[in-house]
Amino acid sequence: MTPIQSKVLEFIYKFWNKNKYSPSLKEIQEGINTSSISSLGYICNILAARGFIVKFKRSRRGLEITEKTRELFKNHG
């Protein structure tokens, strides 16, 4: 996993645990201080393909963390 993918996943995980719903791409963009929202979409597609998140189309908050992500952060902080 690249450093930026890890940063995005960690943000999504922490946001989900705090709020009990997923962040929007705009909230991720602001949370990790990046300028490219299209890059975030691409990163989320990669994370979904690797089984760390599930993406739901046509939903502003269409991300869900998976058990794989919960285990990753349970074991690594």
Phi, psi and omega in degrees: 000135180284161178302320180290322176297317179297319179296316179295314181297317179298319178298313180300315181299311181294319178299314180300314181294325180285316189256344182066023169209164185276155176281155171281166177299324178297319179293322176295314180305312180290323184291328179254003175059059176236159183261342188257107179285331178292325176296324178296320177299317178296315179298318179296324176298318178296314180298323178292317180297330180271001174085015180273331177221164172244134177253134176250124181289155177061033179223127181298323179245054189268041177238143176221134177283151182254172177299327177302318179290317178302317179295319180302312183281333174295321183273338185234020176097000000 
